[in-house]
Amino acid sequence: MDWESFYDTHPSPSTHEPTICEVENFVCSHENEKIVFVTSGGTTVPIEHNTVRFVDNFSVGTRGSASAEYFLQCGYCVIFLYRSNSLEPFVRHFNNSLLDKFEIVDNKSIQMKQSEFDTLYPVLKKFKDAKEANRLLSISFTTLIEYMWLVRGCCMLLDTKYCMLYFAAAVSDFYIPPSEMKEHKHQSNDGPPLIALRLVPKVLPAVTHIWSPNAYIISFKLETDAEILLEKCKSALAKYKHQLVIGNLLSTRKHNVKLVSRDGIEDITLSTADSETGLEIEYLIVTNLEAKHDAYIKSKQ
Ligand code: PMT
């Protein structure tokens, strides 16, 4: 199935239009400013309409959420499309410890513990600044079909040289068409479910050639076998003809990535000493991409 037939046969979810209106308002209020569209987290493929079980794609959301913070720091406006309940910019720093940072005073009010000021303040300040200046819009998906529709709707609104598309989400290559899904939870006394997965069409050809041909486009490639990573990145670049593929291995993704473009291959490595200072590889990725995007914008003038 090609991507056009996929959209023809899978109607958009009911929440789609209002979300795209929000994105449109955001984009309109940042005309001629640099905007980055960051996708993050893994898509789910439900096996029942009333979903109890689903097939998931691996992604915690660190790459996307950390990158979103550094893009804001570099002056970008950020549209953050993330899997519900995966990591989000700023909040990610306190995911497991937020309640520990507050105390109840006289059973009347709640205040931050003074000892937490130094960790909470800088993050909260950056978050508030971004929200108050309307520079961060977060929208969420859960299923593959929600993701596919939101990517299409957003990319169609992001077709200028000032836009960067940064596809860090882990998107399922397989799915079960809703017409073939059971209505209710599969019962174990019916025996093991026989699931026939279908191939999901790639949307990158539509992004690069139809929806956002003027944007600066970066796709990611995740592999577990180091032997095939570079070949996979090069073949994605040759096939989709976009600007850059970032290759990473599951086991080393937090300290090594490969940037593959028509100009060659760049290796970005975070040393142990760097990571001990709190530096994250996403900072190195984003500052590198900012320079590339600036050169791209200049070349289009
Ligand atoms: O979130 P973390 O835990 O920090 O992990 C980050 C990460 C490892 C998930 C991230 O760095 C990463 O590599 N993301 C991409 C994972 C991947 O290889 O996805 P993919 O094989 O499903 O897709 C490859 C490319 O094709 C992607 O850029 C995707 O947008 C595109 N694609 C995918 C499916 C589809 N139907 N159409 C597409 O165009």
Residues whose N, C-alpha, C, O or C-beta is under 5 A from the ligand:
A	BS01	PMT	G41 F58 S59 V60 G61 T62 R63 F167 A168 A169 A170 V171 S172 V200 P201 K202 V203 L204 S219 F220 K221 L222 N248 R253
